[in-house]
Amino acid sequence: VTDPFTPTALDDALLAAFRFTLQRQSGVVISSIAGFDGMMAELHELRRTRGVEELERVSSQTMTALAGPIPFTYRTLFKDWDATPALLAWFAKFFLPFLVGDMTLTAVDDDGRGGGLLVERCRVLEGSNCKGVCTKMCKVPTQRFFKERWGVPLSMEPNFETGACQLRFGVDPLPLEDDATIPPGCLGRCPAIIGMEQTDVSVDLC
């Protein structure tokens, strides 16, 4: 799949910082592949050698290290503002494209309340082709990060057919086992399936 995202200089700088921190937390470095593709290769190597639970741990530590004191300050000052979900969505739209691609601000419900964000074609999902990387490196740790560190719940709803993902700030996520957006088994294009010459995609390798 061709990545339709065109990064800016800010996106390149944020990606470099994120990948460097990820490497420090995981110890996995594939210097022969540059940029976003290199980071995806490192995540696959981490999943292959240590499992998806390690993806979750490393991702959580990376976000915590990069955010520093900002979440605590925000939680202390602004957590109870009615506009907080919409404000976080607005900031995410400008600071997260390096990781997930282009995004559009949306409502979180039928009443038109702000705080929604639609990722049009998630770079992590399309770049990894892996349910485990999507859920354990991105969805689960990010939801927990915003709930625990920022004091604001976040629901992330990936679409594994289109590559889109709907984010809803201020909305509690479903437990992973009850989340209908997560398909059973592996994706047919998942590297874990292809690498093991596994044909039964109902087998969940990640």
C-alpha positions in Angstrom: 0.0 0.0 0.0 1.4 3.4 -1.0 1.5 5.9 1.9 -0.5 8.9 0.8 0.8 11.1 3.6 3.2 13.9 2.7 5.2 14.9 5.9 6.2 18.4 6.8 9.5 19.4 8.4 7.7 19.3 11.8 6.4 15.8 11.0 9.9 14.6 10.2 11.3 16.1 13.4 8.6 14.5 15.5 9.0 11.1 13.8 12.8 11.2 14.5 12.2 12.0 18.2 9.6 9.3 18.5 11.6 6.7 16.8 14.8 7.5 18.7 12.8 7.2 22.0 11.2 4.0 20.9 14.7 2.5 20.1 15.9 3.5 23.5 13.0 1.9 25.2 13.0 -1.3 23.1 16.7 -1.8 22.3 15.7 -2.7 18.7 17.5 -0.6 16.0 17.4 -1.3 12.3 19.5 1.6 11.0 19.6 0.3 7.4 16.0 1.5 6.9 15.2 5.2 7.2 12.2 7.0 8.5 8.7 5.6 9.1 9.4 2.4 7.2 12.4 1.8 9.5 10.2 2.3 12.6 7.7 -0.2 11.3 10.5 -2.7 10.7 11.6 -2.2 14.3 8.1 -2.7 15.7 7.7 -5.9 13.7 11.0 -7.2 15.0 10.0 -6.3 18.5 6.7 -8.2 18.1 8.4 -11.2 16.5 11.1 -11.6 19.1 9.3 -10.5 22.3 5.5 -10.6 21.6 2.7 -8.0 21.5 2.7 -7.4 25.2 6.2 -6.0 24.9 4.9 -3.6 22.2 2.4 -2.3 24.7 5.0 -1.7 27.4 7.5 0.0 25.1 4.8 2.2 23.6 3.6 3.3 27.0 7.1 4.1 28.1 7.8 6.0 24.9 4.7 8.2 25.2 5.5 8.9 28.9 9.1 9.8 28.2 8.2 12.2 25.3 5.3 13.9 27.1 7.3 14.8 30.2 5.3 17.0 32.6 2.8 18.2 30.0 0.0 15.7 30.9 0.3 16.4 34.6 0.1 20.1 34.1 -2.8 19.8 31.7 -4.7 17.5 34.0 -4.2 19.8 37.0 -5.4 22.9 35.1 -7.8 21.9 32.4 -9.2 18.4 33.0 -12.6 19.5 34.0 -13.2 22.0 31.3 -16.2 21.2 29.1 -14.0 22.1 26.1 -11.2 19.7 27.0 -12.1 16.9 24.5 -12.4 19.3 21.6 -9.1 21.0 22.6 -7.2 17.7 22.8 -8.6 16.7 19.4 -7.5 20.0 18.0 -3.9 19.6 19.3 -3.8 15.9 18.2 -4.7 17.0 14.7 -1.6 19.1 14.4 0.9 17.0 16.4 0.1 13.4 15.5 0.0 13.2 11.7 3.6 12.1 11.7 2.4 8.8 13.2 -1.1 8.3 11.9 -1.5 10.5 8.8 -4.0 13.1 7.8 -6.9 13.7 10.2 -10.3 15.5 10.2 -12.0 17.0 13.2 -15.4 15.4 13.9 -18.1 15.3 16.6 -18.1 12.6 19.2 -21.9 12.1 19.1 -25.1 13.0 17.3 -25.4 16.1 19.4 -22.5 17.6 17.6 -20.2 17.8 20.7 -16.6 18.4 19.7 -13.8 16.0 20.6 -13.8 13.6 17.6 -11.0 13.0 15.2 -11.1 10.8 12.1 -7.8 9.4 11.0 -8.4 8.9 7.3 -5.8 6.2 6.6 -3.8 5.3 9.6 -0.1 5.0 8.7 0.6 2.5 11.6 -2.3 0.2 10.5 -1.4 0.3 6.8 2.3 0.3 7.4 2.2 -2.7 9.7 -0.7 -4.7 8.3 -0.9 -6.2 11.8 -3.8 -6.2 14.3 -1.3 -6.7 17.1 0.7 -3.6 16.3 -2.5 -1.6 15.9 -4.0 -2.7 19.2 -1.0 -3.2 21.4 1.4 -0.5 20.1 -1.3 2.2 19.4 -4.9 1.7 20.6 -4.6 0.1 24.1 -1.6 2.1 25.4 -2.8 5.4 23.9 -6.2 5.0 25.5 -4.7 4.2 28.8 -2.1 7.1 28.5 -4.8 9.7 28.0 -7.0 8.3 30.8 -4.2 7.9 33.4 -1.9 10.7 32.5 -4.2 13.4 31.0 -7.3 12.5 33.0 -9.4 12.3 29.9 -10.8 9.0 28.5 -10.3 8.3 24.8 -12.0 5.7 22.6 -10.1 4.6 19.4 -12.1 2.7 16.9 -10.0 1.3 14.0 -11.5 0.1 10.8 -9.3 -2.8 9.5 -11.0 -2.8 6.1 -10.5 0.9 5.2 -7.5 1.8 7.3 -9.5 4.6 9.0 -9.7 5.1 12.8 -12.2 7.2 14.7 -10.9 8.9 17.9 -13.4 10.2 20.5 -11.9 12.2 23.4 -14.1 12.2 26.5 -15.6 8.8 25.7 -14.7 5.7 27.7 -13.4 2.8 25.5 -14.8 -0.7 25.6 -12.7 -3.4 27.0 -10.7 -5.0 24.2 -12.6 -8.3 24.4 -15.9 -6.5 24.0 -14.8 -4.1 21.2 -16.5 -5.1 17.9 -14.0 -3.0 15.9 -11.3 -5.6 16.7 -11.7 -8.7 14.4 -11.0 -12.2 15.5 -7.8 -13.9 14.4 -5.0 -12.3 12.3 -5.4 -10.1 9.3 -4.9 -12.0 6.1 -2.1 -9.7 5.1 -0.4 -9.8 8.5 3.4 -10.5 8.4 3.0 -13.0 11.3 0.7 -15.1 9.1 2.9 -14.7 6.0 6.2 -15.3 7.8 5.0 -18.6 9.3 3.2 -19.7 6.1 0.1 -19.9 8.2 -3.1 -20.1 6.0 -5.7 -20.2 8.8 -6.3 -16.5 9.6 -8.6 -17.5 12.4 -5.5 -18.3 14.4 -4.5 -15.2 16.4 -0.7 -15.0 16.3 -0.7 -11.4 17.5 
